Amino acid sequence: MSHLRNLLRSVWLWPALAMLLVGLRHTTRPELWRDEISSWSAATRDLDQLFGMLANVDASNGAYYVLLHFWSAVFGDSVLSLRLPSALAMAGAAAFTALAARRLFGSRTAGLAAGLLLATVPLISRYAQEVRSYAVVTCAVAAACWLLLRALDRPGVGRWSLYALAMAVAGCCHLVSLSSLVGQVFLVLAQWWARHREPRAARVLWHFPLAVLVALAPAVPVAVYGDRQAGRQLGWLPKPSEPALHYFWRSLLSPLDLLYFFGACAVVALLHPRFTRGAAQALLLAVLPVLAVWQASQGTSSYFLDRYLLFTVPALAMLAGGGLGALADLLGRPAAAPRPLAVGTALALVAIPLLAGEPLQEQQRTVLAHGDRDFAGGADVIAAGYRPGDGIVVTGGAQAWAMVGPGLSFYLPDSVRPVPLMIERDATQAEDLYDVPCPVAERCVGDTPRIWVVTIDAGDSPYQGLPSDQTAALQNAFVPTQIQIVPGLRVSLLVRKA
């Protein structure tokens, strides 16, 4: 009974449960979008095929794909199964945020508030429902922060090893997360300065770099391959401007009311004498990685994107949680409210960002919240008119990034499998995310009596967006008999000319 009582009083439990409930709420309603389809496509290959692909593309996400490969092998590849690891990881992030905030501020109220505040951020709940690595990275960085604080309080091989493991997971799943080390350096320096008169205080100045080197070692191959693939993976990101930096936190903490609430709480924490040091450290953990990535993005490749820096939100939640902890401390002083009432009042304020973000939370759970192409709707059109022996041509080449073929394949029933046409090698054979187009389109039409053509461009023509040679080959042999539009896709049925 005492163990249950202690568990229920744990500072991490209620934030973790709250985040898990938020992450699982309507998690299957939004369709998988192209990035999630990419994750599914990669993870459902066998390991040899997966590693062959990673040598050519997406090495920076390789560790996550391997994790998802083993997960889906056990639990299947339904939408719920694919998204569940992200929901669990973000629940872990809330738990570690609460634990780290409690250590930073020495306040249980601050810890509870920080963990609960993380669950109120719409962007956090969005990526708790996405088949990508961002939730895992956010959890790993939050865990590393807590583990670092523990190692600084009471150094030991075990504690430093766990910290190194957490940072290794973060780095292998997304290299940009290693920018969190910039903020962590100041935690180490602050701890050393506070204890620099102690005989063993200087040890932390080599314990920390050694742990970092251990953490970086597994990420080296990812960095090498990622650098080779940077042009293809990151070429679409523009060099960030100064206004982009100024408005960055607005994108992390949208809507604007949520940003104002977090900002007000931060001010309270920074001004409270007992909380100032912890608040300053949390602020550096949140801000310095963003500044470092913004500066690094002024070179040949840009890495400056809100979801790439999602791992900084736990530090923002710690800072805001410190403000609510400081408020509880002020209210609970003699001649003010009783301590339980003061704590309850401070924690009740978490309802403000929860209510402010509710419209956006609901918006992010609509069918096409993650993307703008209705793969399930397109699959329904094909399934309704399918006949055995049908072929299918999907937009590819310069538009292969849209992942139309794999997206339709995910949502098509197992009994509905049109024969892919106009491809020389599929993505698995090509060890890539995209199919290799047939070099001579006319040779790839075959004797298929009917072909489904699925494109993404607007307009009345079923061939809009297809390469000119594919268009010519199809027009010579087929006539369109049916064209249906679903959000983001045009689905056309072509029948061979008599």
SELUMPA-463845 format. One record per residue (C-alpha): residue number from 0; residue in three letters; z, y, x. Coordinates in steps of 0.2 Angstrom, whole numbers, plus 2048, in hexadecimal, padded with zeros to 3 digits. Layout:
+-----+-----+-----+-----+-----+
:   i :  aa :  pz :  py :  px :
+-----+-----+-----+-----+-----+
: NUM : ala :   Z :   Y :   X :
...
+-----+-----+-----+-----+-----+
% end
This chain:
+-----+-----+-----+-----+-----+
:   i :  aa :  pz :  py :  px :
+-----+-----+-----+-----+-----+
:   0 : met : 800 : 800 : 800 :
:   1 : ser : 804 : 80C : 80E :
:   2 : his : 7F3 : 809 : 816 :
:   3 : leu : 7EA : 80D : 805 :
:   4 : arg : 7F5 : 81D : 804 :
:   5 : asn : 7F0 : 822 : 816 :
:   6 : leu : 7DE : 81F : 812 :
:   7 : leu : 7DF : 82A : 803 :
:   8 : arg : 7E7 : 838 : 80D :
:   9 : ser : 7DA : 836 : 81B :
:  10 : val : 7D1 : 847 : 81E :
:  11 : trp : 7C0 : 83F : 81F :
:  12 : leu : 7C0 : 833 : 810 :
:  13 : trp : 7BD : 83F : 802 :
:  14 : pro : 7B0 : 849 : 80B :
:  15 : ala : 7A7 : 839 : 80F :
:  16 : leu : 7A8 : 833 : 7FD :
:  17 : ala : 7A2 : 844 : 7F6 :
:  18 : met : 793 : 844 : 802 :
:  19 : leu : 78F : 832 : 7FE :
:  20 : leu : 78F : 836 : 7EB :
:  21 : val : 784 : 846 : 7EE :
:  22 : gly : 778 : 83C : 7F9 :
:  23 : leu : 776 : 82E : 7ED :
:  24 : arg : 774 : 839 : 7DD :
:  25 : his : 762 : 836 : 7D7 :
:  26 : thr : 75D : 830 : 7E8 :
:  27 : thr : 74F : 826 : 7E1 :
:  28 : arg : 748 : 833 : 7D6 :
:  29 : pro : 73E : 83D : 7E3 :
:  30 : glu : 72E : 834 : 7E9 :
:  31 : leu : 72D : 830 : 7FC :
:  32 : trp : 723 : 83D : 804 :
:  33 : arg : 717 : 83B : 813 :
:  34 : asp : 725 : 83C : 821 :
:  35 : glu : 72F : 82F : 817 :
:  36 : ile : 71F : 824 : 815 :
:  37 : ser : 71D : 825 : 828 :
:  38 : ser : 72E : 81E : 82A :
:  39 : trp : 72B : 810 : 81E :
:  40 : ser : 71A : 80C : 826 :
:  41 : ala : 721 : 80C : 838 :
:  42 : ala : 731 : 802 : 834 :
:  43 : thr : 729 : 7F4 : 82A :
:  44 : arg : 71E : 7EF : 838 :
:  45 : asp : 724 : 7E1 : 844 :
:  46 : leu : 72D : 7E7 : 854 :
:  47 : asp : 71E : 7E4 : 85F :
:  48 : gln : 713 : 7EE : 853 :
:  49 : leu : 720 : 7FC : 852 :
:  50 : phe : 722 : 7FE : 865 :
:  51 : gly : 70F : 7FE : 867 :
:  52 : met : 70F : 80C : 85B :
:  53 : leu : 71D : 816 : 863 :
:  54 : ala : 713 : 815 : 874 :
:  55 : asn : 706 : 820 : 86B :
:  56 : val : 70F : 82A : 85E :
:  57 : asp : 720 : 82F : 857 :
:  58 : ala : 72A : 829 : 866 :
:  59 : ser : 737 : 836 : 862 :
:  60 : asn : 73B : 82D : 851 :
:  61 : gly : 73A : 81C : 859 :
:  62 : ala : 74D : 818 : 859 :
:  63 : tyr : 74E : 81C : 847 :
:  64 : tyr : 73F : 811 : 843 :
:  65 : val : 747 : 803 : 84C :
:  66 : leu : 757 : 805 : 842 :
:  67 : leu : 74D : 806 : 832 :
:  68 : his : 743 : 7F7 : 836 :
:  69 : phe : 753 : 7EC : 837 :
:  70 : trp : 75B : 7F4 : 828 :
:  71 : ser : 74B : 7F1 : 81D :
:  72 : ala : 74A : 7DF : 823 :
:  73 : val : 75B : 7DC : 81C :
:  74 : phe : 75B : 7E8 : 80D :
:  75 : gly : 749 : 7EA : 808 :
:  76 : asp : 73E : 7F9 : 807 :
:  77 : ser : 741 : 800 : 7F6 :
:  78 : val : 744 : 813 : 7F5 :
:  79 : leu : 757 : 810 : 7F3 :
:  80 : ser : 758 : 805 : 802 :
:  81 : leu : 74D : 810 : 80D :
:  82 : arg : 758 : 81F : 809 :
:  83 : leu : 769 : 817 : 809 :
:  84 : pro : 76B : 818 : 81C :
:  85 : ser : 769 : 82B : 81B :
:  86 : ala : 776 : 82D : 80D :
:  87 : leu : 782 : 822 : 817 :
:  88 : ala : 77F : 82C : 827 :
:  89 : met : 781 : 83D : 81E :
:  90 : ala : 792 : 836 : 817 :
:  91 : gly : 797 : 832 : 829 :
:  92 : ala : 792 : 844 : 82E :
:  93 : ala : 79E : 84B : 820 :
:  94 : ala : 7AC : 840 : 827 :
:  95 : phe : 7A9 : 845 : 839 :
:  96 : thr : 7A8 : 857 : 834 :
:  97 : ala : 7B9 : 856 : 82B :
:  98 : leu : 7C1 : 84D : 83A :
:  99 : ala : 7B9 : 85A : 847 :
: 100 : ala : 7BF : 869 : 83D :
: 101 : arg : 7D0 : 862 : 83B :
: 102 : arg : 7D1 : 861 : 84E :
: 103 : leu : 7C9 : 872 : 851 :
: 104 : phe : 7D5 : 87B : 846 :
: 105 : gly : 7E4 : 86F : 845 :
: 106 : ser : 7E3 : 870 : 832 :
: 107 : arg : 7E1 : 862 : 826 :
: 108 : thr : 7DB : 86F : 819 :
: 109 : ala : 7CD : 875 : 825 :
: 110 : gly : 7C8 : 864 : 828 :
: 111 : leu : 7C7 : 85F : 815 :
: 112 : ala : 7BE : 86F : 811 :
: 113 : ala : 7B1 : 86D : 81F :
: 114 : gly : 7AC : 85C : 81A :
: 115 : leu : 7AB : 861 : 808 :
: 116 : leu : 7A1 : 870 : 80C :
: 117 : leu : 794 : 866 : 815 :
: 118 : ala : 791 : 85D : 805 :
: 119 : thr : 78D : 86D : 7FC :
: 120 : val : 77E : 872 : 807 :
: 121 : pro : 76E : 86D : 7FD :
: 122 : leu : 764 : 86B : 80E :
: 123 : ile : 771 : 85E : 813 :
: 124 : ser : 770 : 854 : 803 :
: 125 : arg : 75D : 855 : 804 :
: 126 : tyr : 75D : 84C : 815 :
: 127 : ala : 76A : 840 : 80E :
: 128 : gln : 75C : 83A : 803 :
: 129 : glu : 74E : 839 : 810 :
: 130 : val : 747 : 82A : 81A :
: 131 : arg : 748 : 834 : 82A :
: 132 : ser : 753 : 835 : 839 :
: 133 : tyr : 75B : 846 : 835 :
: 134 : ala : 76B : 83F : 82C :
: 135 : val : 76E : 832 : 83A :
: 136 : val : 76D : 840 : 847 :
: 137 : thr : 778 : 84C : 83D :
: 138 : cys : 785 : 83E : 83C :
: 139 : ala : 784 : 83A : 84E :
: 140 : val : 786 : 84C : 854 :
: 141 : ala : 795 : 84F : 848 :
: 142 : ala : 79C : 83F : 84F :
: 143 : ala : 799 : 844 : 861 :
: 144 : cys : 7A2 : 855 : 85D :
: 145 : trp : 7B1 : 84C : 857 :
: 146 : leu : 7B1 : 83F : 865 :
: 147 : leu : 7AF : 84D : 872 :
: 148 : leu : 7BF : 856 : 86B :
: 149 : arg : 7C8 : 845 : 86C :
: 150 : ala : 7C3 : 842 : 87D :
: 151 : leu : 7C8 : 854 : 883 :
: 152 : asp : 7D9 : 852 : 87A :
: 153 : arg : 7DD : 841 : 883 :
: 154 : pro : 7CF : 83C : 88F :
: 155 : gly : 7CB : 829 : 892 :
: 156 : val : 7BD : 81E : 895 :
: 157 : gly : 7BC : 818 : 884 :
: 158 : arg : 7BC : 829 : 87C :
: 159 : trp : 7AF : 830 : 888 :
: 160 : ser : 7A4 : 820 : 885 :
: 161 : leu : 7A4 : 822 : 872 :
: 162 : tyr : 79F : 834 : 874 :
: 163 : ala : 791 : 82F : 880 :
: 164 : leu : 78B : 822 : 873 :
: 165 : ala : 78B : 82F : 865 :
: 166 : met : 780 : 83B : 86F :
: 167 : ala : 775 : 82D : 874 :
: 168 : val : 772 : 828 : 862 :
: 169 : ala : 76E : 83B : 85E :
: 170 : gly : 762 : 83D : 86D :
: 171 : cys : 759 : 82D : 86A :
: 172 : cys : 756 : 831 : 858 :
: 173 : his : 751 : 843 : 85A :
: 174 : leu : 750 : 84B : 86B :
: 175 : val : 753 : 85D : 864 :
: 176 : ser : 765 : 858 : 860 :
: 177 : leu : 769 : 858 : 873 :
: 178 : ser : 769 : 86B : 871 :
: 179 : ser : 77A : 868 : 86A :
: 180 : leu : 781 : 865 : 87B :
: 181 : val : 77F : 878 : 87E :
: 182 : gly : 78C : 87B : 872 :
: 183 : gln : 797 : 86D : 877 :
: 184 : val : 798 : 874 : 889 :
: 185 : phe : 7A2 : 882 : 882 :
: 186 : leu : 7AE : 876 : 87A :
: 187 : val : 7B1 : 86E : 88B :
: 188 : leu : 7B3 : 87F : 894 :
: 189 : ala : 7BF : 885 : 887 :
: 190 : gln : 7CA : 875 : 889 :
: 191 : trp : 7C9 : 877 : 89C :
: 192 : trp : 7CE : 889 : 89B :
: 193 : ala : 7DD : 886 : 890 :
: 194 : arg : 7E3 : 878 : 89B :
: 195 : his : 7DD : 87E : 8AC :
: 196 : arg : 7EE : 87F : 8B4 :
: 197 : glu : 7F2 : 86D : 8B0 :
: 198 : pro : 7EF : 861 : 8BF :
: 199 : arg : 7E2 : 856 : 8B7 :
: 200 : ala : 7D9 : 864 : 8AD :
: 201 : ala : 7CA : 865 : 8B8 :
: 202 : arg : 7C6 : 852 : 8B5 :
: 203 : val : 7BD : 857 : 8A5 :
: 204 : leu : 7B0 : 861 : 8AF :
: 205 : trp : 7A9 : 851 : 8B6 :
: 206 : his : 7AE : 845 : 8A7 :
: 207 : phe : 7A3 : 84F : 89B :
: 208 : pro : 793 : 850 : 8A6 :
: 209 : leu : 795 : 83D : 8AA :
: 210 : ala : 796 : 839 : 898 :
: 211 : val : 787 : 844 : 894 :
: 212 : leu : 77D : 83B : 8A2 :
: 213 : val : 781 : 82A : 89A :
: 214 : ala : 77C : 831 : 889 :
: 215 : leu : 76B : 838 : 890 :
: 216 : ala : 766 : 828 : 898 :
: 217 : pro : 75F : 81F : 888 :
: 218 : ala : 756 : 82F : 883 :
: 219 : val : 74C : 830 : 893 :
: 220 : pro : 73E : 824 : 88D :
: 221 : val : 73E : 82D : 87C :
: 222 : ala : 73C : 83E : 885 :
: 223 : val : 72E : 837 : 890 :
: 224 : tyr : 724 : 830 : 882 :
: 225 : gly : 728 : 83F : 877 :
: 226 : asp : 722 : 84B : 884 :
: 227 : arg : 711 : 842 : 885 :
: 228 : gln : 710 : 843 : 872 :
: 229 : ala : 716 : 854 : 86F :
: 230 : gly : 705 : 85C : 86C :
: 231 : arg : 702 : 850 : 85D :
: 232 : gln : 713 : 850 : 856 :
: 233 : leu : 718 : 862 : 858 :
: 234 : gly : 707 : 86B : 859 :
: 235 : trp : 708 : 871 : 847 :
: 236 : leu : 718 : 87B : 84A :
: 237 : pro : 716 : 88D : 84F :
: 238 : lys : 71F : 896 : 85C :
: 239 : pro : 72F : 89E : 853 :
: 240 : ser : 730 : 8B1 : 852 :
: 241 : glu : 740 : 8BB : 853 :
: 242 : pro : 740 : 8BD : 840 :
: 243 : ala : 73F : 8AA : 83E :
: 244 : leu : 74F : 8A9 : 849 :
: 245 : his : 757 : 8B6 : 83E :
: 246 : tyr : 754 : 8AD : 82E :
: 247 : phe : 757 : 89C : 834 :
: 248 : trp : 768 : 89A : 82D :
: 249 : arg : 762 : 89F : 81D :
: 250 : ser : 757 : 890 : 81C :
: 251 : leu : 765 : 885 : 821 :
: 252 : leu : 772 : 88C : 815 :
: 253 : ser : 767 : 890 : 806 :
: 254 : pro : 76A : 896 : 7F9 :
: 255 : leu : 76F : 8A7 : 7FF :
: 256 : asp : 780 : 8A7 : 7F5 :
: 257 : leu : 784 : 897 : 800 :
: 258 : leu : 780 : 8A1 : 810 :
: 259 : tyr : 78B : 8AF : 80A :
: 260 : phe : 79A : 8A3 : 806 :
: 261 : phe : 799 : 89B : 817 :
: 262 : gly : 798 : 8AB : 820 :
: 263 : ala : 7A7 : 8B2 : 817 :
: 264 : cys : 7B1 : 8A3 : 81B :
: 265 : ala : 7AB : 8A4 : 82D :
: 266 : val : 7B2 : 8B6 : 82E :
: 267 : val : 7C3 : 8B1 : 827 :
: 268 : ala : 7C4 : 8A3 : 834 :
: 269 : leu : 7BF : 8AE : 843 :
: 270 : leu : 7CB : 8BB : 83E :
: 271 : his : 7DA : 8B0 : 83B :
: 272 : pro : 7E4 : 8AF : 84B :
: 273 : arg : 7E8 : 89D : 84A :
: 274 : phe : 7D6 : 898 : 846 :
: 275 : thr : 7CC : 8A4 : 851 :
: 276 : arg : 7CA : 898 : 860 :
: 277 : gly : 7C4 : 889 : 855 :
: 278 : ala : 7B9 : 895 : 84B :
: 279 : ala : 7B1 : 89C : 85B :
: 280 : gln : 7AE : 88A : 861 :
: 281 : ala : 7A6 : 885 : 851 :
: 282 : leu : 79B : 894 : 851 :
: 283 : leu : 795 : 890 : 862 :
: 284 : leu : 791 : 87E : 85D :
: 285 : ala : 787 : 884 : 84E :
: 286 : val : 77E : 893 : 856 :
: 287 : leu : 77A : 88E : 869 :
: 288 : pro : 76F : 87F : 865 :
: 289 : val : 765 : 88A : 859 :
: 290 : leu : 763 : 897 : 867 :
: 291 : ala : 75F : 88A : 874 :
: 292 : val : 751 : 882 : 869 :
: 293 : trp : 74A : 893 : 864 :
: 294 : gln : 748 : 898 : 877 :
: 295 : ala : 741 : 887 : 87C :
: 296 : ser : 734 : 889 : 86E :
: 297 : gln : 72D : 898 : 876 :
: 298 : gly : 723 : 88C : 882 :
: 299 : thr : 715 : 881 : 87E :
: 300 : ser : 71D : 877 : 870 :
: 301 : ser : 728 : 87D : 862 :
: 302 : tyr : 737 : 873 : 85C :
: 303 : phe : 73E : 880 : 851 :
: 304 : leu : 740 : 879 : 83F :
: 305 : asp : 74F : 879 : 833 :
: 306 : arg : 74F : 866 : 831 :
: 307 : tyr : 74E : 864 : 844 :
: 308 : leu : 75E : 86E : 846 :
: 309 : leu : 767 : 867 : 836 :
: 310 : phe : 774 : 860 : 842 :
: 311 : thr : 77B : 871 : 844 :
: 312 : val : 781 : 872 : 832 :
: 313 : pro : 791 : 868 : 834 :
: 314 : ala : 796 : 875 : 841 :
: 315 : leu : 793 : 883 : 834 :
: 316 : ala : 79D : 879 : 827 :
: 317 : met : 7AB : 877 : 834 :
: 318 : leu : 7AB : 88A : 836 :
: 319 : ala : 7AB : 88D : 824 :
: 320 : gly : 7B9 : 880 : 821 :
: 321 : gly : 7C3 : 889 : 82E :
: 322 : gly : 7C2 : 898 : 823 :
: 323 : leu : 7C9 : 88F : 814 :
: 324 : gly : 7D6 : 887 : 81F :
: 325 : ala : 7DB : 899 : 825 :
: 326 : leu : 7DB : 89F : 813 :
: 327 : ala : 7E7 : 891 : 80E :
: 328 : asp : 7F2 : 895 : 81D :
: 329 : leu : 7F3 : 8A8 : 817 :
: 330 : leu : 7F7 : 8A3 : 805 :
: 331 : gly : 804 : 896 : 80A :
: 332 : arg : 80F : 8A2 : 814 :
: 333 : pro : 820 : 8A7 : 80E :
: 334 : ala : 820 : 8B3 : 7FF :
: 335 : ala : 80E : 8AD : 7FA :
: 336 : ala : 809 : 89D : 7F1 :
: 337 : pro : 811 : 88C : 7F4 :
: 338 : arg : 808 : 882 : 801 :
: 339 : pro : 801 : 875 : 7F5 :
: 340 : leu : 7FA : 883 : 7EA :
: 341 : ala : 7F3 : 88C : 7F9 :
: 342 : val : 7EA : 87D : 7FF :
: 343 : gly : 7E3 : 879 : 7EE :
: 344 : thr : 7DD : 88A : 7EC :
: 345 : ala : 7D4 : 88A : 7FC :
: 346 : leu : 7CC : 879 : 7F9 :
: 347 : ala : 7C7 : 87F : 7E7 :
: 348 : leu : 7BC : 88C : 7EE :
: 349 : val : 7B1 : 87E : 7F4 :
: 350 : ala : 7AB : 87E : 7E2 :
: 351 : ile : 7A2 : 88F : 7E5 :
: 352 : pro : 795 : 889 : 7F1 :
: 353 : leu : 793 : 879 : 7E7 :
: 354 : leu : 78F : 883 : 7D7 :
: 355 : ala : 784 : 88F : 7E1 :
: 356 : gly : 77A : 881 : 7E8 :
: 357 : glu : 779 : 876 : 7D8 :
: 358 : pro : 768 : 87D : 7D2 :
: 359 : leu : 760 : 879 : 7E3 :
: 360 : gln : 769 : 869 : 7E4 :
: 361 : glu : 761 : 864 : 7D3 :
: 362 : gln : 750 : 86B : 7D9 :
: 363 : gln : 750 : 860 : 7E8 :
: 364 : arg : 752 : 851 : 7DC :
: 365 : thr : 742 : 853 : 7D3 :
: 366 : val : 734 : 846 : 7D4 :
: 367 : leu : 729 : 850 : 7E1 :
: 368 : ala : 738 : 859 : 7E9 :
: 369 : his : 734 : 851 : 7FA :
: 370 : gly : 721 : 854 : 7FA :
: 371 : asp : 713 : 85A : 7F0 :
: 372 : arg : 708 : 84A : 7EE :
: 373 : asp : 70C : 83E : 7E0 :
: 374 : phe : 709 : 82D : 7E9 :
: 375 : ala : 711 : 824 : 7DA :
: 376 : gly : 706 : 82C : 7CE :
: 377 : gly : 6F6 : 829 : 7D7 :
: 378 : ala : 6FC : 816 : 7D9 :
: 379 : asp : 6FF : 815 : 7C6 :
: 380 : val : 6ED : 81B : 7C3 :
: 381 : ile : 6E6 : 80E : 7CF :
: 382 : ala : 6F1 : 800 : 7C8 :
: 383 : ala : 6EC : 804 : 7B6 :
: 384 : gly : 6D9 : 802 : 7BA :
: 385 : tyr : 6D9 : 7F6 : 7C8 :
: 386 : arg : 6CE : 7E7 : 7C9 :
: 387 : pro : 6CF : 7D9 : 7D6 :
: 388 : gly : 6C2 : 7DD : 7E4 :
: 389 : asp : 6C4 : 7F0 : 7E2 :
: 390 : gly : 6C3 : 7FA : 7F2 :
: 391 : ile : 6CC : 80A : 7F6 :
: 392 : val : 6C7 : 819 : 801 :
: 393 : val : 6D5 : 826 : 805 :
: 394 : thr : 6D4 : 837 : 80E :
: 395 : gly : 6D6 : 834 : 821 :
: 396 : gly : 6D0 : 83B : 831 :
: 397 : ala : 6D6 : 84D : 832 :
: 398 : gln : 6E0 : 84B : 822 :
: 399 : ala : 6E8 : 83A : 828 :
: 400 : trp : 6F9 : 844 : 829 :
: 401 : ala : 6FA : 844 : 816 :
: 402 : met : 6FE : 831 : 817 :
: 403 : val : 6F5 : 82E : 807 :
: 404 : gly : 6F0 : 81C : 80A :
: 405 : pro : 702 : 816 : 80F :
: 406 : gly : 709 : 820 : 801 :
: 407 : leu : 6FE : 818 : 7F4 :
: 408 : ser : 702 : 807 : 7FC :
: 409 : phe : 714 : 809 : 7FB :
: 410 : tyr : 714 : 80D : 7E8 :
: 411 : leu : 706 : 800 : 7E3 :
: 412 : pro : 70C : 7F0 : 7DC :
: 413 : asp : 70A : 7E1 : 7E7 :
: 414 : ser : 6FD : 7DA : 7DB :
: 415 : val : 6F2 : 7EA : 7DD :
: 416 : arg : 6EA : 7EA : 7EE :
: 417 : pro : 6D9 : 7F3 : 7EF :
: 418 : val : 6D0 : 7EF : 7FF :
: 419 : pro : 6D1 : 7FD : 80B :
: 420 : leu : 6BF : 804 : 810 :
: 421 : met : 6B8 : 810 : 81D :
: 422 : ile : 6C5 : 80B : 82A :
: 423 : glu : 6C1 : 802 : 83A :
: 424 : arg : 6D3 : 7FD : 83E :
: 425 : asp : 6E2 : 800 : 834 :
: 426 : ala : 6F2 : 809 : 83A :
: 427 : thr : 6FB : 7FA : 840 :
: 428 : gln : 6EC : 7F3 : 849 :
: 429 : ala : 6E9 : 804 : 851 :
: 430 : glu : 6FB : 805 : 856 :
: 431 : asp : 6FC : 816 : 84D :
: 432 : leu : 702 : 81E : 83D :
: 433 : tyr : 6F0 : 821 : 838 :
: 434 : asp : 6E1 : 816 : 835 :
: 435 : val : 6D2 : 817 : 840 :
: 436 : pro : 6C3 : 81C : 836 :
: 437 : cys : 6B3 : 812 : 836 :
: 438 : pro : 6A6 : 819 : 842 :
: 439 : val : 697 : 816 : 836 :
: 440 : ala : 69C : 818 : 824 :
: 441 : glu : 68E : 810 : 81C :
: 442 : arg : 692 : 7FF : 825 :
: 443 : cys : 6A4 : 800 : 81E :
: 444 : val : 69F : 801 : 80B :
: 445 : gly : 69B : 7EF : 80A :
: 446 : asp : 697 : 7E7 : 7F9 :
: 447 : thr : 6A6 : 7ED : 7F0 :
: 448 : pro : 6A2 : 7F0 : 7DE :
: 449 : arg : 6AF : 7FE : 7DB :
: 450 : ile : 6B8 : 80A : 7E6 :
: 451 : trp : 6C7 : 814 : 7E3 :
: 452 : val : 6C6 : 825 : 7EC :
: 453 : val : 6D6 : 82F : 7EF :
: 454 : thr : 6D6 : 840 : 7F7 :
: 455 : ile : 6E1 : 84F : 7F8 :
: 456 : asp : 6D6 : 85E : 7F6 :
: 457 : ala : 6D4 : 868 : 7E6 :
: 458 : gly : 6C3 : 869 : 7DD :
: 459 : asp : 6B8 : 85E : 7D2 :
: 460 : ser : 6AF : 853 : 7DF :
: 461 : pro : 6B7 : 842 : 7E2 :
: 462 : tyr : 6B1 : 844 : 7F4 :
: 463 : gln : 6B9 : 854 : 7F8 :
: 464 : gly : 6C2 : 853 : 809 :
: 465 : leu : 6B9 : 843 : 80F :
: 466 : pro : 6AF : 843 : 81F :
: 467 : ser : 69D : 847 : 81C :
: 468 : asp : 697 : 835 : 821 :
: 469 : gln : 6A3 : 82D : 815 :
: 470 : thr : 69D : 838 : 807 :
: 471 : ala : 68B : 835 : 80A :
: 472 : ala : 68E : 822 : 80A :
: 473 : leu : 698 : 822 : 7FA :
: 474 : gln : 68C : 82D : 7F1 :
: 475 : asn : 67D : 822 : 7F6 :
: 476 : ala : 685 : 813 : 7EF :
: 477 : phe : 691 : 818 : 7E1 :
: 478 : val : 693 : 823 : 7D2 :
: 479 : pro : 6A4 : 82A : 7CD :
: 480 : thr : 6A9 : 824 : 7BB :
: 481 : gln : 6BB : 82B : 7BB :
: 482 : ile : 6C5 : 839 : 7C3 :
: 483 : gln : 6D7 : 83C : 7C0 :
: 484 : ile : 6E2 : 849 : 7C8 :
: 485 : val : 6F5 : 846 : 7CB :
: 486 : pro : 6FF : 853 : 7D5 :
: 487 : gly : 6F8 : 855 : 7E6 :
: 488 : leu : 6EB : 846 : 7E4 :
: 489 : arg : 6DA : 843 : 7DC :
: 490 : val : 6D7 : 831 : 7D8 :
: 491 : ser : 6C5 : 82C : 7D4 :
: 492 : leu : 6BD : 81C : 7CF :
: 493 : leu : 6AB : 819 : 7D6 :
: 494 : val : 6A0 : 80B : 7D0 :
: 495 : arg : 691 : 804 : 7D9 :
: 496 : lys : 680 : 80A : 7D3 :
: 497 : ala : 676 : 7FE : 7CA :
+-----+-----+-----+-----+-----+
% end
